[in-house]
Amino acid sequence: MEGRIKKDQGLFQQYEASHLSRCGVLYVGASTSPIVVFVFCICTLSLFFSLYLTKWVLAKDEGPPEMSEISDAIRDGAEGFFKTQYGTISKMAFILAFVILGIYLFRTTTPQQEASGLGRATLAYITVASFLLGALCSGIAGFVGMWVSVRANVRVSSAARRSAREALQIAVRAGGFSAIVVVCMAVFGVAILYSTFYVWLGVDSPGSMKVTDLPLLLVGYGFGASFVALFAQLGGGIYTKAADVGADLVGKVEQGIPEDDPRNPAVIADLVGDNVGDCAARGADLFESIAAEIISAMILGGTMAQRCKIEDPSGFILFPLVVHSFDLVVSSVGILSIRGTRDSGLISPIEDPMAIMQKGYSVTIMLAVLTFGASTRWLLYTEQAPSAWLNFALCGLVGIVTAYAFVWISKYYTDYKHEPVRLLALSSSTGHGTNIIAGVSLGMESTALPVLVISVAIISAYWLGQTSGLVDESGNPTGGLFGTAVATMGMLSTAGYVLTMDMFGPIADNAGGIVEMSQQPESVREITDVLDAVGNTTKATTKGFAIGSAALASFLLFSAYMDEVASFAQLPFKEVDIAVPEIFVGGLLGSMLIFLFSAWACSAVGKTAQEVVKEVRRQFIERPGIMDYKEKPDYGRCVAIVASASLREMIKPGALAIISPMAVGVVFRILGHYTGQPLLGAKVVASMLMFATVAGILMALFLNTAGGAWDNAKKYIETGALGGKGSESHKAAVTGDTVGDPFKDTAGPSLHVLIKMLATITLVMAPIFL
C-alpha cells in the first residue's frame, strides 16, 4: 500500500511539474503575441493526436512468435546503433559548439546589436544555446522516426495476413505519428525559442532589440538541426545500403536465394538499416528542412516589414509558424482519410495502395490551399497595401502547385506503372551493361522537369511579391524575396503528409522482410511486395519534394547571408560578380565540393559493402548447413561490421562539408586584406554557396531518381515480367539496383541536407569572413 501511495505521489508530482511547465510556456507565449499562443495550442493538440495514433498502432497484434522474434532482433539492432551513432554525433556537436562560442566571443557586433545593448558574450551564449537545442531536437526527431518504425513493422506484417488495406492503414498511421511529432517539434522549438528571447531580452521596449531583428538570433537553431541531420543521413545511409548491397550481391546473385531470405547472414543488418537510414535519418532531415525554412522566412519577413515601416510586423514574422500549425491540422485529416475496410476478408492486392495514398494527399492539398489563404488574410493584411495578402496567397498557391508537380514528376520517373521504369526494365533483358546505361540516362533526364518547375516557381513568386504594393521609403518594391519565402512555405504546407508517405516506405519494406524471414504463405508476401514497391515510389517522391524545398530555402538563406554580411561590414553587398577570378574560383570550389562529397559518400558504402560481402561468403563456406536450414547464420556479426564501419566512414564527408566553407572564407579573407578587397572572403563564400546549391540540386535529383528507378525496375521484373525472379533480366536488374542503392539512400539524401547546412553555416560563421 505504501509503495502505491509513493507511486501516486510521484505521478502527481510529475503531473504538477508538467502543468507548471505548460503554464510557463503559455505565459511566455501570451507575453509575446496571441499568434504564438495559437501556435502553442495547435502543437499541443497535435501531440495528443500523435499519442492517439501511437495507441491505435500499438493495439494491433504482433502476429505469431516467429514474427515477434525477428522484430525484436531488428529493434535491438536499430536502437543499439542509434545510441552509438548519436553518442558520436553529440560529441562532435559539443566540440563545434565551443568553436562557435570562441568565434562569437571575439567577433564584431552590428550597430543594431550595439544599440540594443547585446554584448558579444550574450550573443555567443544565445547562438550556442540555439545550436545545441536545434541539434537536440533534430536528434529527438530521428529517434521518434526509428522508435515507431521498429514497432510498427511487425504489426503491418501481421495485418498483411488478413487484409492489404489494414496493412496499409497501419503503416500510414505509424508514419503519421512520426510525421506529426517531427513537424510539431520543429514549430514548437522555434516558437519557444522566439518567445523566450522576446521576453528575456525585452524586445521592442525602449533601448532594446527590435522585433524585426529577433529572427536572426534563431539561425543557430537551424544550424544545429542541419548538423545532426547531415551526420544522421550519412551514417544511416552508409549502414542501410552497405548491408543491402552485401546481402543482394551474395544472396540473390551468387546463391540465388530470395530477398530477405532467413538464410542470408546480412538480412537482419539490412532490415535494421531501413530503420536507422530511412526512418531516423529522414525524420531528422525533414525536421531540419522545416526549421530552416521557418527561420529564413521569419528573417525575410522581419527585414521586409522594417524596410516598409509596417506598424505591426509580428504577422509577417510569425506567419511561417502559423502555416505549419495548419500543416499539422490538414496533414492529420489526410492521414485519417485513409481507412481500413468494413469487411474482414482479404482485399485483392490489385487494389493500388499508391492511388489510395494519392487521394489522401489530394485531400491534404485542398485543405492546405484553404488554410493558407485564410492565414495570409489574417496575418499579411496591411493598410499600406490592402491587396498584398492576395498576392502572397497566390505565392503560396505557386508553392503548393510546385510541391504537387515535384511529387508527380518523381512518381512518373520511379513508378513501374509508367514508361521510364518499364523501359529501364526492358534494357535488363540485353544485359547488365545496358541496364546501367539506361539507368544513368534516365537519372540525367529526370533533372530537366524539376529544374523547369523550380525556375518558374522562383520567378513567379518573386514577381507576385514585387507587385504586392509593398514599398520602402524610396518607393522601391520590396516584397519579391518575401514572396519567394511564402512560396517555400506553400511547398512545405503539406510536409506532415509527405513525411507520412516517406515513413510508410521503410515500414512496408521491413514488414516484407519479416514476412519472408518467418516463411509466411506466398499470398501474404504478395501483399507486402505491393506495399514495398509503393514504398519505394513514396520515398523517391519525398526526396524530390525535399530537394525542391531545399532549393527554395537555400535561396532564402543566401539572401539572408548577404544582408548579414552588409550589416556587419557596413558596406553594400547586393550582388556577386563571377567575372572576378577569385569569386569564380569560389564557384568552382562549391561545385567540386558537391562531387567530392558524393564520391566519398558512395565510396563509404562500397568499402563497407565489401566487408559485408566477405563475411557473408565466409559464413556460406564455413557453414554449409545454412542453405539447408540446418545451421543458423550469425546475423550479429554482419550487424556489428556495418555499425562500426558506417560510424567510421561518415566522419570524412561530414567534416568536408563543415570545414570547406570556413576554410575558403578565411583564406580569401586574408587574400582580400592584402589586395584591398574587404569583402572578398564573404563574396567568395557566397559564390561557393551559389554554385554548390545549383550543382547539388542537379546531382541529388539525378542520384535519387536513378536509384529509385533501378529499384522499381527490379521490382517490376519480380512481378513476373521479362522472365521474373531468377531470370537473366532479373540478375541484370539486381546489378542496377545494387549500383543505385548508395545513390538514392546515401549520397542523394545527404546532398539536400548538405545544401541547407552550407547555407546555415555561412550565415552563422559570417563574421569570420570579414
C-alpha positions in Angstrom: 0.0 0.0 0.0 2.8 2.4 1.0 4.6 1.7 -2.4 1.4 2.5 -4.3 1.0 5.8 -2.3 4.6 6.7 -3.2 3.9 5.9 -6.9 0.8 8.0 -6.9 2.7 10.9 -5.2 5.4 10.6 -7.9 2.7 10.6 -10.6 1.1 13.7 -9.0 4.5 15.4 -8.8 5.1 14.6 -12.5 1.7 16.0 -13.4 2.3 19.1 -11.3 5.7 19.7 -13.0 4.1 19.1 -16.4 1.3 21.5 -15.5 3.7 24.2 -14.4 5.8 23.8 -17.5 2.7 24.2 -19.7 1.7 27.3 -17.7 5.2 28.6 -18.2 5.1 28.1 -21.9 1.7 29.7 -22.2 2.9 32.7 -20.1 5.9 33.2 -22.4 3.6 32.9 -25.4 1.0 35.3 -24.1 3.7 37.8 -23.3 4.9 37.6 -26.9 1.8 37.5 -29.1 -1.6 35.9 -29.3 -0.4 34.3 -32.5 2.2 32.4 -30.5 -0.5 31.2 -28.1 -2.5 29.9 -31.1 0.6 28.1 -32.4 1.2 26.5 -29.0 -2.4 25.3 -28.7 -2.3 23.7 -32.2 1.0 22.0 -31.4 -0.3 20.7 -28.1 -3.5 19.3 -29.7 -1.3 17.7 -32.4 0.8 15.9 -29.8 -2.4 14.5 -28.3 -3.4 13.3 -31.8 0.0 11.6 -32.3 -0.5 9.8 -29.0 -3.8 8.6 -30.3 -2.1 7.2 -33.4 0.5 5.5 -31.3 -2.1 3.9 -29.1 -4.0 2.8 -32.2 -1.0 1.2 -33.9 0.4 -0.5 -30.7 -3.0 -2.0 -30.0 -2.6 -4.2 -33.2 -1.3 -7.7 -32.7 2.3 -8.7 -33.5 1.4 -12.0 -35.1 2.9 -15.4 -34.4 6.0 -15.8 -32.2 8.4 -16.2 -35.1 7.4 -12.7 -36.4 8.0 -11.2 -32.9 11.4 -12.8 -32.6 12.6 -11.3 -35.9 11.1 -7.9 -35.0 12.9 -8.0 -31.6 16.2 -8.6 -33.3 15.6 -5.7 -35.7 14.6 -3.4 -32.8 17.6 -4.3 -30.7 20.0 -3.7 -33.7 18.4 -0.4 -34.6 18.2 1.0 -31.1 21.8 -0.1 -30.4 23.2 1.6 -33.5 21.1 4.7 -32.9 22.5 5.1 -29.3 26.1 4.7 -30.6 25.7 6.9 -33.6 24.0 9.8 -31.8 26.6 9.5 -29.0 29.3 10.1 -31.6 27.3 13.0 -33.2 26.7 14.6 -29.8 30.4 14.7 -29.0 31.1 16.4 -32.4 28.2 18.8 -31.7 29.7 19.9 -28.4 33.1 20.4 -30.0 31.6 22.6 -32.7 29.6 24.5 -30.0 32.9 25.5 -28.4 34.2 26.6 -31.7 31.1 28.8 -32.3 31.4 30.2 -28.8 35.0 31.2 -29.4 34.2 32.8 -32.7 31.3 34.8 -31.3 33.2 36.0 -28.2 35.8 37.6 -30.5 33.6 38.7 -33.4 32.4 42.3 -34.1 28.9 43.3 -33.4 26.5 45.1 -35.7 25.3 48.7 -35.0 21.8 47.3 -34.4 23.1 44.9 -31.8 25.1 47.6 -30.1 22.1 49.9 -30.0 20.0 47.1 -28.3 22.7 46.5 -25.6 23.5 43.0 -26.7 27.2 42.3 -26.0 29.4 39.7 -27.5 29.1 37.3 -24.6 25.3 37.4 -24.7 25.2 36.8 -28.5 27.7 34.0 -28.1 25.7 32.1 -25.5 22.4 32.7 -27.3 23.9 31.3 -30.5 25.4 28.3 -28.8 22.2 27.5 -26.9 20.2 27.7 -30.1 22.7 25.4 -31.9 22.6 22.8 -29.1 18.8 23.0 -28.9 18.4 22.6 -32.6 20.8 19.6 -32.5 18.9 18.0 -29.6 15.5 18.4 -31.3 16.9 17.0 -34.5 18.1 14.0 -32.7 14.8 13.5 -31.0 13.0 13.8 -34.3 15.3 11.0 -35.6 14.6 8.8 -32.6 10.9 9.2 -32.9 11.1 8.1 -36.6 13.1 5.0 -35.6 11.1 4.2 -32.5 7.7 3.9 -34.3 9.1 2.0 -37.3 10.7 -0.8 -35.3 7.3 -1.4 -33.5 5.0 -0.9 -36.5 6.8 -3.2 -38.9 5.7 -6.5 -37.3 2.1 -5.2 -36.9 2.0 -4.5 -40.6 3.3 -8.0 -41.3 0.6 -9.5 -39.1 -2.1 -7.4 -40.7 -1.0 -8.5 -44.2 -2.1 -12.0 -43.3 -5.7 -10.6 -43.1 -6.0 -7.6 -45.4 -4.0 -5.4 -47.7 -5.9 -2.3 -46.7 -5.4 -3.0 -43.0 -1.7 -3.4 -43.5 -1.6 -0.1 -45.5 -3.6 1.7 -42.8 -1.3 0.6 -40.0 1.8 1.6 -42.0 0.4 5.0 -42.8 -0.7 5.8 -39.3 2.6 4.7 -37.9 4.3 7.0 -40.4 1.8 9.7 -39.5 2.7 9.5 -35.8 6.4 10.2 -36.6 5.5 13.0 -39.1 3.2 14.8 -36.8 5.8 14.7 -34.0 8.6 15.9 -36.3 6.6 18.9 -37.7 5.3 19.7 -34.2 8.7 19.7 -32.7 10.1 22.0 -35.4 7.3 24.5 -35.0 7.3 24.3 -31.2 11.0 24.6 -30.9 11.3 27.7 -33.0 8.2 29.3 -31.3 9.5 28.6 -27.8 13.0 30.0 -28.7 11.5 33.1 -30.3 9.1 33.7 -27.3 11.9 33.1 -24.7 14.2 35.6 -26.4 11.4 38.1 -26.8 10.6 38.1 -23.1 14.2 37.7 -21.8 15.6 40.5 -24.0 12.6 42.8 -23.5 12.2 43.1 -27.3 10.6 46.3 -28.6 11.0 48.1 -25.2 13.0 51.4 -25.2 16.7 50.8 -25.8 16.3 47.1 -26.6 16.3 45.0 -29.7 13.6 45.5 -32.4 11.3 42.6 -33.1 12.3 42.7 -36.8 15.9 41.8 -35.8 15.0 38.9 -33.4 14.7 36.1 -36.0 18.5 36.4 -36.7 19.1 35.0 -33.2 17.4 31.8 -34.3 20.0 30.9 -37.0 22.0 28.7 -34.6 18.9 26.5 -34.1 18.8 25.8 -37.9 22.5 25.1 -38.0 22.2 22.6 -35.1 19.4 20.8 -36.8 21.3 20.7 -40.1 24.5 19.4 -38.4 22.7 16.4 -36.8 20.6 15.7 -39.9 23.8 15.5 -42.1 25.6 13.0 -39.9 22.4 11.1 -39.3 21.8 10.8 -43.0 25.4 9.9 -43.8 25.7 7.3 -41.0 22.3 5.8 -41.5 22.6 5.8 -45.3 26.0 4.1 -45.2 24.6 1.5 -42.8 21.5 0.6 -44.7 23.0 0.5 -48.2 26.1 -1.3 -47.3 24.0 -4.1 -45.7 21.6 -4.1 -48.6 24.3 -4.3 -51.3 26.2 -7.0 -49.4 23.0 -9.0 -48.9 21.9 -8.7 -52.5 25.3 -9.5 -54.2 25.9 -12.7 -52.3 22.3 -13.8 -51.6 20.5 -13.0 -54.8 23.2 -13.1 -57.4 25.6 -15.7 -56.1 23.4 -18.0 -54.1 20.1 -17.4 -55.9 18.0 -17.1 -52.8 15.1 -14.6 -52.5 15.3 -11.1 -51.0 15.1 -11.1 -47.1 15.6 -14.9 -47.0 16.4 -16.0 -43.4 19.4 -18.0 -44.7 21.2 -14.7 -45.7 23.6 -13.7 -42.8 23.2 -10.0 -43.8 19.4 -9.9 -43.8 18.9 -8.5 -40.2 21.5 -5.8 -40.8 19.6 -4.9 -44.0 16.3 -4.6 -42.1 17.9 -2.7 -39.3 19.3 -0.3 -41.9 15.8 0.5 -43.2 15.0 1.9 -39.7 18.2 3.9 -39.0 18.8 5.0 -42.6 15.3 5.7 -43.9 13.3 6.4 -40.7 15.6 8.0 -38.2 17.7 9.9 -40.8 14.6 11.1 -42.7 13.0 12.3 -39.5 16.0 14.5 -38.7 16.2 15.6 -42.4 12.6 16.8 -42.6 12.8 18.4 -39.2 15.9 20.4 -40.4 14.1 21.3 -43.7 11.1 22.8 -41.8 13.2 24.6 -39.2 15.5 26.2 -41.8 12.5 27.3 -43.9 10.7 28.8 -40.9 13.8 30.7 -39.7 14.7 32.0 -43.2 11.1 33.2 -43.9 11.0 34.9 -40.4 14.2 36.7 -41.2 13.0 37.9 -44.6 9.5 38.8 -43.1 11.2 40.9 -40.4 13.5 42.6 -42.9 10.7 43.5 -45.3 8.5 44.8 -42.5 11.3 47.0 -41.3 12.0 48.5 -44.8 8.3 49.1 -45.4 7.8 50.6 -41.9 4.9 48.3 -41.2 3.4 49.3 -37.9 2.9 45.8 -36.5 5.4 43.4 -38.1 4.5 40.4 -35.9 2.2 38.9 -38.6 4.9 38.9 -41.2 7.4 37.4 -38.8 5.2 34.7 -37.3 3.4 33.8 -40.5 5.6 30.7 -41.1 4.7 29.3 -37.6 1.0 29.6 -38.4 1.3 28.0 -41.8 3.0 24.9 -40.3 0.5 24.8 -37.5 -2.2 24.5 -40.1 0.0 21.9 -41.8 -0.4 19.8 -38.7 -4.2 20.1 -38.9 -4.5 19.3 -42.7 -2.0 16.5 -42.6 -3.9 14.9 -39.7 -7.1 15.0 -41.7 -5.2 13.5 -44.7 -3.9 10.6 -42.5 -7.3 9.9 -41.1 -8.8 9.8 -44.6 -7.0 6.5 -45.3 -9.3 4.0 -43.6 -9.5 0.2 -43.3 -12.4 -1.7 -44.8 -15.5 -2.8 -43.1 -15.3 -6.5 -44.1 -12.6 -8.7 -42.7 -12.0 -10.7 -45.8 -8.8 -10.5 -47.8 -8.6 -7.5 -50.2 -7.1 -8.1 -53.5 -3.5 -6.8 -53.7 -4.5 -5.5 -57.1 -6.0 -2.5 -55.3 -3.4 0.2 -55.8 -2.1 1.5 -52.5 -0.5 4.4 -54.3 -3.9 5.6 -55.6 -5.3 5.4 -52.0 -2.4 7.5 -50.7 -2.7 9.9 -53.5 -6.4 10.5 -52.5 -5.2 11.3 -49.0 -2.6 13.7 -50.5 -5.3 15.4 -52.6 -7.5 15.9 -49.5 -4.5 17.4 -47.7 -3.6 19.8 -50.6 -7.2 21.1 -51.0 -7.4 21.9 -47.2 -3.9 23.4 -47.4 -5.0 25.8 -50.1 -7.9 27.0 -47.9 -6.0 27.4 -44.7 -3.1 29.1 -46.5 -5.4 31.7 -48.0 -7.0 32.3 -44.6 -3.6 32.6 -43.0 -2.4 35.3 -45.5 -5.6 37.3 -45.0 -5.2 37.1 -41.2 -1.6 37.9 -40.8 -0.4 39.6 -44.0 -3.1 42.2 -44.5 -1.8 45.7 -44.0 -3.3 49.1 -44.7 -0.2 50.2 -46.6 -1.0 47.7 -49.3 -4.6 46.3 -48.9 -4.3 43.7 -51.7 -0.8 42.5 -50.8 -2.2 39.5 -48.9 -3.8 38.2 -52.1 -0.5 38.3 -53.9 1.1 36.4 -51.1 -1.7 33.9 -51.1 -1.0 33.3 -54.8 2.7 32.9 -53.9 1.6 30.1 -51.5 -0.5 28.6 -54.3 2.6 28.6 -56.5 4.5 26.7 -53.8 1.6 24.1 -53.3 1.4 23.5 -57.1 5.2 23.2 -57.2 5.1 20.6 -54.4 2.4 18.6 -56.3 4.4 18.8 -59.5 7.6 17.5 -57.8 5.6 14.6 -56.3 4.1 13.8 -59.7 7.4 14.0 -61.6 9.2 11.8 -59.1 6.3 9.3 -59.3 6.5 9.3 -63.1 10.2 8.5 -63.2 10.2 5.9 -60.4 6.9 4.1 -60.5 6.9 0.9 -62.7 3.4 1.8 -63.9 4.9 4.4 -66.1 7.1 4.1 -69.2 10.5 5.2 -67.9 10.9 2.4 -65.4 9.4 -0.2 -67.8 11.9 0.8 -70.5 14.7 0.5 -67.9 13.4 -3.0 -67.0 13.4 -3.9 -70.7 17.0 -2.8 -71.0 17.9 -5.5 -68.5 16.9 -8.2 -71.0 20.0 -7.4 -73.0 22.5 -7.5 -70.1 23.9 -5.7 -67.1 25.7 -3.0 -69.1 22.6 -1.8 -70.9 20.7 -1.7 -67.6 23.4 0.6 -66.2 23.4 2.8 -69.3 19.6 3.1 -69.3 19.5 3.9 -65.6 22.1 6.7 -65.8 20.4 8.3 -68.8 17.0 8.1 -67.0 18.5 9.8 -64.0 20.1 12.6 -66.1 16.8 13.2 -68.0 14.8 13.4 -64.8 16.6 16.6 -63.8 15.0 18.6 -66.6 11.4 18.9 -65.5 12.1 19.6 -61.8 14.6 22.4 -62.7 12.0 24.0 -65.1 9.3 23.8 -62.3 11.5 25.3 -59.6 12.7 28.0 -62.0 9.1 29.0 -62.9 8.2 28.9 -59.2 11.0 31.2 -58.1 10.3 33.8 -60.8 6.5 33.7 -60.4 6.7 34.0 -56.6 9.3 36.8 -56.8 7.1 38.7 -59.4 4.0 38.3 -57.3 5.8 39.6 -54.3 7.3 42.6 -56.1 3.9 43.6 -57.4 2.2 43.2 -54.0 2.3 47.0 -53.4 4.7 47.0 -50.5 7.4 49.6 -51.0 10.3 51.1 -48.9 10.8 54.7 -48.0 12.2 55.4 -51.5 9.2 53.9 -53.2 11.0 50.8 -54.4 9.1 47.4 -54.4 10.4 45.2 -51.5 8.2 42.1 -51.5 10.0 39.9 -54.0 12.1 37.9 -51.7 9.3 37.5 -49.1 7.1 36.3 -52.0 9.6 33.5 -52.6 9.7 32.8 -48.9 5.9 32.4 -48.9 6.1 30.1 -51.9 8.6 27.9 -50.0 6.1 27.8 -47.1 3.4 26.8 -49.5 5.5 24.0 -50.8 6.1 22.7 -47.2 2.5 23.4 -46.1 1.7 19.7 -46.6 5.1 18.5 -45.1 3.3 16.4 -42.5 1.5 14.2 -45.0 4.6 14.0 -47.3 6.7 12.8 -44.4 4.0 10.2 -43.6 4.3 8.8 -47.1 8.1 8.7 -46.7 7.9 6.9 -43.4 5.5 4.4 -44.9 8.2 3.1 -47.3 10.7 1.6 -44.8 7.9 0.3 -42.6 6.5 -1.6 -45.5 10.0 -2.8 -46.6 10.6 -4.1 -43.0 7.2 -5.8 -43.0 8.1 -7.6 -46.2 11.4 -8.8 -44.7 9.6 -10.1 -41.6 7.1 -12.0 -43.7 9.9 -13.6 -45.8 12.0 -14.5 -42.8 9.1 -16.0 -40.9 8.2 -18.0 -44.0 4.6 -16.9 -44.4 2.4 -18.0 -47.3 3.1 -16.6 -50.7 -0.2 -14.6 -50.7 1.0 -12.6 -47.7 4.3 -11.9 -49.4 2.4 -10.7 -52.5 0.7 -8.0 -50.4 3.9 -6.8 -48.7 5.6 -6.8 -52.1 3.0 -4.4 -53.5 3.3 -2.2 -50.4 7.1 -2.3 -50.7 7.1 -1.2 -54.3 4.7 1.6 -53.5 7.1 2.5 -50.6 10.0 2.8 -53.0 7.9 5.3 -55.0 6.8 7.3 -52.0 10.4 7.5 -50.7 11.5 8.8 -54.1 8.7 11.4 -54.3 9.6 12.6 -50.8 13.2 13.0 -51.8 12.2 15.0 -54.8 10.0 17.2 -52.6 12.9 17.7 -50.1 15.2 18.7 -53.0 12.7 21.3 -54.2 12.2 22.8 -50.8 16.0 22.8 -50.2 16.5 24.8 -53.4 14.0 27.4 -52.3 15.2 27.5 -48.6 18.8 27.9 -49.7 17.8 30.8 -52.0 16.2 32.5 -49.0 19.1 31.8 -46.6 21.5 33.1 -49.3 19.7 36.4 -49.3 19.8 36.5 -45.5 23.5 35.8 -45.6 24.1 38.8 -47.9 22.1 41.1 -45.6 24.0 39.8 -42.6 27.4 40.5 -44.3 26.3 44.0 -45.3 25.1 44.6 -41.7 28.4 43.6 -40.2 30.7 45.2 -42.7 28.6 48.4 -43.1 29.2 48.1 -46.8 26.6 47.4 -49.6 26.5 43.7 -50.6 23.8 43.1 -53.2 25.4 41.1 -56.0 28.2 38.6 -56.6 30.2 39.1 -59.7 31.5 35.8 -61.0 33.7 37.6 -63.6 36.1 38.4 -60.8 38.7 35.5 -60.8 38.7 34.8 -57.1 34.9 34.7 -57.0 34.7 32.4 -60.0 37.2 30.1 -58.2 34.9 30.1 -55.2 32.1 28.8 -57.5 34.4 26.1 -58.9 35.2 25.0 -55.3 31.5 24.9 -54.5 30.8 22.6 -57.4 33.8 20.5 -56.6 32.5 20.1 -53.0 29.3 18.5 -54.3 31.1 15.9 -56.4 33.8 15.1 -53.8 31.2 14.8 -51.1 29.1 12.5 -53.3 32.1 10.4 -54.2 33.2 9.9 -50.6 29.6 9.0 -49.5 29.3 6.4 -52.3 32.8 5.1 -51.6 32.0 4.7 -47.9 29.1 2.4 -48.9 31.3 0.5 -51.3 34.0 -0.1 -48.7 31.6 -1.2 -46.1 29.7 -3.4 -48.5 32.9 -5.2 -49.4 33.4 -6.2 -45.7 29.8 -7.5 -45.6 30.2 -9.5 -48.8 33.4 -11.1 -47.4 31.6 -12.0 -44.2 28.5 -13.4 -45.9 30.7 -15.5 -48.3 32.7 -16.8 -45.3 29.6 -17.9 -43.5 28.2 -19.8 -46.5 31.6 -21.6 -46.9 32.2 -22.4 -43.3 28.6 -23.2 -42.5 27.3 -25.2 -45.5 24.2 -26.2 -43.5 22.8 -22.7 -43.8 21.4 -23.4 -47.2 19.5 -26.4 -46.0 18.2 -24.6 -42.9 20.4 -27.0 -40.7 22.5 -24.2 -39.4 21.5 -20.7 -38.4 23.5 -17.7 -39.8 25.4 -15.4 -37.4 23.3 -12.3 -38.0 25.0 -10.3 -35.2 28.4 -10.4 -37.0 27.1 -8.6 -40.0 25.3 -6.1 -37.8 28.5 -5.3 -35.9 30.6 -4.9 -39.1 28.1 -2.5 -40.7 27.6 -0.5 -37.5 31.3 0.1 -36.8 32.2 0.8 -40.4 29.3 3.3 -41.0 30.3 5.3 -37.9 33.9 5.4 -39.1 33.1 6.3 -42.7 30.6 9.1 -42.0 33.3 11.3 -40.5 35.2 12.2 -43.6 32.4 13.5 -45.9 30.8 15.2 -42.9 34.0 17.0 -41.9 34.5 18.1 -45.5 31.1 19.8 -45.5 31.7 21.7 -42.3 35.3 22.7 -42.8 35.2 23.7 -46.5 33.2 26.9 -46.4 35.0 28.1 -43.3 38.5 27.4 -44.8 37.6 29.0 -48.1 36.2 32.1 -46.4 39.2 32.6 -44.1 41.8 32.0 -46.9 40.2 34.5 -49.2 39.5 37.0 -46.4 43.3 37.1 -45.8 43.9 37.4 -49.5 41.4 40.3 -49.7 43.1 42.0 -46.8 46.4 42.2 -48.7 44.8 43.1 -52.0 42.5 45.8 -50.7 39.2 43.9 -51.2 37.5 44.0 -47.8 34.5 41.8 -48.8 36.5 39.2 -50.8 36.1 36.4 -48.3 32.4 36.9 -48.0 31.9 37.2 -51.7 33.9 34.0 -52.5 31.9 32.1 -49.9 28.7 33.5 -51.5 29.8 32.2 -54.9 30.7 28.9 -53.4 27.3 28.6 -51.9 25.5 29.6 -55.1 27.4 27.1 -57.3 27.1 24.3 -54.6 23.4 24.8 -54.4 22.9 24.6 -58.2 25.3 21.6 -58.6 23.9 19.9 -55.5 20.2 20.2 -56.7 21.1 18.6 -60.0 23.2 15.9 -58.5 20.7 15.0 -55.9 17.9 14.8 -58.5 20.0 12.5 -60.7 21.1 10.2 -57.8 17.7 9.9 -56.1 15.7 9.3 -59.3 18.2 6.9 -60.9 18.4 4.9 -57.7 14.6 4.7 -57.3 14.1 3.7 -60.9 16.6 0.9 -60.7 15.0 -0.4 -57.6 11.5 -0.4 -59.1 12.7 -1.9 -62.4 13.9 -4.9 -60.4 10.5 -4.9 -58.5 8.7 -4.9 -61.9 10.6 -7.9 -63.1 9.9 -9.7 -59.8 6.2 -9.3 -60.6 6.7 -11.9 -63.4 7.6 -9.6 -66.2 10.5 -10.3 -68.6 11.1 -13.8 -67.1 10.5 -13.0 -63.5 12.7 -13.8 -60.5 15.9 -15.8 -61.3 16.0 -14.9 -64.9 18.9 -13.2 -66.7 16.9 -10.0 -66.8 16.4 -10.2 -63.1 20.1 -10.6 -62.4 20.9 -7.6 -64.6 18.2 -5.6 -62.7 19.7 -6.6 -59.4 23.0 -5.2 -60.5 21.4 -1.9 -61.4 19.6 -1.9 -58.1 22.9 -2.5 -56.3 24.5 0.4 -58.1 21.6 2.6 -57.3 21.5 1.8 -53.6 24.2 4.3 -52.5 22.8 6.8 -55.0 19.2 7.0 -53.6 19.7 6.3 -49.9 23.2 7.7 -49.0 24.6 10.3 -51.4 21.4 11.7 -52.8 19.5 12.4 -49.5 22.7 13.7 -47.8 23.2 16.2 -50.6 20.0 18.2 -50.0 20.9 18.3 -46.3 24.3 19.5 -47.2 22.9 22.3 -49.4 20.9 23.7 -46.5 23.7 23.2 -44.0 26.1 25.1 -46.2 23.6 28.0 -46.2 23.1 28.0 -42.4 26.8 27.5 -41.6 27.8 30.5 -43.8 25.1 32.6 -42.0 26.3 31.6 -38.6 30.0 32.0 -39.4 29.6 35.2 -41.5 31.8 37.3 -39.1 35.0 35.2 -39.7 34.8 36.0 -43.4 35.1 39.8 -42.8 
